[in-house]
Amino acid sequence: MKPTQESVKPQPVPLSSRLEDNLARLQHSEQTRSDIVLRLIHDSITGSKEFALVYIEGLVDIASINESLVRPLMSAMSGFEESTEERFTEIRNCAAATGPSEIIEDIDALWQQIMQGNTVILAEGFNRAISAGTSGGEYRSLTEPTTQNVIRGPKEAFTENLRTNTSLISRRLKSPKLRVEDKVIGVQTQTNVSVVYLEGIAEASVVKEIHKRLDHIDIDAILESGYIEELIEDAALSPFPTIFNTERPDVATAGLLDGRVAIIVDGTPFVLLAPITFFSFFQSSEDYYQRFYIASFWRMLRFGAFFVSLLLPSLYIAITTYHPEMLPTTLLISLVAQREGVPFPALIEAFMMEITFEILREAGVRMPKAIGAAISIVGALVLGQAAVEAGLISAAMVIIVSFTAISNFVLPSTNLSVTVGLIRFLLMLLAGGLGLYGIMVGLMVLCIHLASLRSFGVPYLMPLAPLVWKNLKDVFIRLPLWKMRTRPAGVTGPNRIREGKDQKPAPPKVKSRKE
Amino acid sequence: MQEKVSAGQLASIIILFQIGSSSLFLLASDAKHDAWISVLIAMLMGLVMLIFVTMPIQAKAPQASLIEILNRYFGKYLGFILGLSFVGYFIYKSVRNVREFGDLVILYMLPRSSLDVIMLVLMCVGAYAIFHGLEVFFRVGQLVLPWLLVIYIVLFVLLFASDLVDFKRLLPLLEEGWKPVWDAAIPEVISFPFGEMVVFLMFWKHLAPFDKFKKFSLISYTCSGLFIVLTNVLIITVLGDISGAYVVPFMFSTSLIQIGGFLERMDPFVSLLLFGGVFFKQATYYLAAVLAASELFKVKHRTMVIPVGVAIFIGARLFRSYIEQIRVGFDYNLKLHFPIFQIVLPIILVLLMIITHWIKRKRKKKEKEKEKDPVSNPPSNE
């Protein structure tokens, strides 16, 4: 679909063959944009203007312009007759010395080139201009990931630069099957977006569908990959993410090898991966770097923590309010003794504490680092201990809320933990109204909802419902690498085999020493 | 686009549907401690029904639902009326499950809550599932079944571990001869739960690959049937002859579990099983009613979700009390009404189908012979 704004646009203005006219047009915009630089090169004999270089300061690599563009141009200038084809070719050759170059015939294309960080060379006597690839400028350098940390594993993260990000992937994946397809999205921001996948390993229909949905986007700005995610996901109204995001190049590469498609957006270190399943959010890259027993234990721990963070407060509410007979007698007595002075019903108590925690968490993320120490004092002492001592909250509730909060952050990816936090509140309401029955109803609705989701055609609960036995090797437990012969079924395209047979290592058999 | 379900999903829904809530109750309690024999007999009779009546109907008209089959073999008007009566039957079945569940929740979990709220919430969850369609519903079944089975197994293990099971309670076998056992089995236990496979005539056509439907239905029916027999045996071995006196004997037997002074009062888990089982049974009938109604009136299934749901809810409210519901169910429905839909109509249908097919084949043969006669070919061996 064509962007609607474009159809209203006037016809592109062609460049004039007189340098004066072209400069006049550009000078007008130079006054409104102070970062545009116009550099004129005069003929040393006649004094007339011969060349103009146009670029945007900060987007270009100044050293390369000076060394590889201006100097050769100056020496080339005198050797040729004016406005001949040879002269034009010579300019092109100069431009090619810095990077990829293109011929431009109208003003709009010229703008686009300089916005990308290229330098445009205008020459007297030609109604065409030449762009030279000089993009560069300041970028944040490679750092450690801030969100998805591991103990063992690569320590570099994606950056804000699209090309750095694609290079981080192609350094890990030297396969000739790697495809990087570029797009420009956003009418005003003109953001570069790359679709990266492995041909033959990614399902061709999924790649096509992703391209289709990306082409359908018609918006003025793409500032982060979250914009793309929200505009192309399958279940737009679901609280559950159907697209994964990662800051780690090794996770992205592993995703590509599983047949997923990566969408890299310029200006953000968060790379999107699709299609995914619900269980992708329980997998950390470190699961594959540590021994499989440990990794499997972690997996189960995460599922346990997921259920704790989803259910613990609501179970507490339901049991203390409606079904106290479920608890062992001694525990019940101590609970009741604690709750004796508390003026609120369990539901209100739990809500107050949960919201308090959410506020603390939110403050912790947004607050300037310098005030950080203060918040832990306020959080731990005032809201925890003092609230219990003042008789506002029972001590058991503080334990429940803290354990829930910690469990919530065991999940390797934060976007699912935020969703879980939301659903927890709904379950607490249901538990307060209908006890255990309410929780069962809530869980059943959750199951139905999850079963109805799809991510680019892949059912969200894939290896469980529909049941795919082969894929269960990497869900609740992680089998050893030499057992994972095939890529996940249902996600991958024709190339399904990951490794050869007999990959299980064993020492060579020692011959008996009878002889 | 027609929705497709896999063989595993079909099997899970059949198991969930068959087990439903029936494993929590003592079926055929008139036969006292021989009840499990009645259940076994009824299960075998149900198997016979399934093999010789219900599945042949589907096999003779593949890729067709019950409504389409009725329409094809009984004609436009009679077919419509029979189809409508089946919609009513499905709705009524759902009504019974919803009402029973509501009463049991009030009895065991939320004694001070309103029956209407409990039933309304259950109906809303059902409607939400049905709204997403058959594929999603079957997928949810596949997702939930393992959890229910795990809970059952844990409870069984705990029953054994706390030394409650005494197999001597099954003795003496057939104390009063076969008659009470036989009387209890037929027609009550056949009607509920073993004759209810009729409802799958609405779903079998969605199975992909279709030709596996017999194998998987038989396996899952037999497994769930044996499972129900097993739970009945367990109930009797724990509670003995008094088990007939409890509304939910399985709940009572698990409440006796006591291990190390810590693991005790497991009955909330039983209510979890009750919820899971009843939800799927109720929703399966609900879905069948919605699909049947939408095929009858030729509308999208989503438009029928709310009318059918409202009908079920109102129906469930019409009973004045749990006692009335039980009485109507066991004294009239199981003996008189359900056998019509579960046994009589399917048998008539399958006979009709066999006869029509036979006539058609004869006609074809005659035509073939007519074609062949003038050339006077030798009769070909068939």
HADDOCK unambig.tbl for C-alpha pairs under 7 A between the chains (distance, minus, plus):
assign (segid A and resid 326 and name CA) (segid B and resid 265 and name CA) 6.05 0.50 0.50
assign (segid A and resid 328 and name CA) (segid B and resid 262 and name CA) 6.06 0.50 0.50
assign (segid A and resid 441 and name CA) (segid B and resid 125 and name CA) 6.99 0.50 0.50
assign (segid A and resid 445 and name CA) (segid B and resid 125 and name CA) 6.19 0.50 0.50
assign (segid A and resid 447 and name CA) (segid B and resid 140 and name CA) 6.40 0.50 0.50
assign (segid A and resid 448 and name CA) (segid B and resid 129 and name CA) 5.98 0.50 0.50
assign (segid A and resid 448 and name CA) (segid B and resid 140 and name CA) 5.90 0.50 0.50
assign (segid A and resid 451 and name CA) (segid B and resid 136 and name CA) 5.80 0.50 0.50
assign (segid A and resid 451 and name CA) (segid B and resid 139 and name CA) 6.29 0.50 0.50
assign (segid A and resid 451 and name CA) (segid B and resid 140 and name CA) 6.04 0.50 0.50
assign (segid A and resid 452 and name CA) (segid B and resid 132 and name CA) 6.74 0.50 0.50
assign (segid A and resid 452 and name CA) (segid B and resid 136 and name CA) 5.43 0.50 0.50
assign (segid A and resid 464 and name CA) (segid B and resid 143 and name CA) 6.14 0.50 0.50
assign (segid A and resid 465 and name CA) (segid B and resid 139 and name CA) 5.20 0.50 0.50
assign (segid A and resid 465 and name CA) (segid B and resid 140 and name CA) 6.95 0.50 0.50
assign (segid A and resid 465 and name CA) (segid B and resid 142 and name CA) 5.80 0.50 0.50
assign (segid A and resid 465 and name CA) (segid B and resid 143 and name CA) 5.43 0.50 0.50
assign (segid A and resid 466 and name CA) (segid B and resid 139 and name CA) 5.97 0.50 0.50
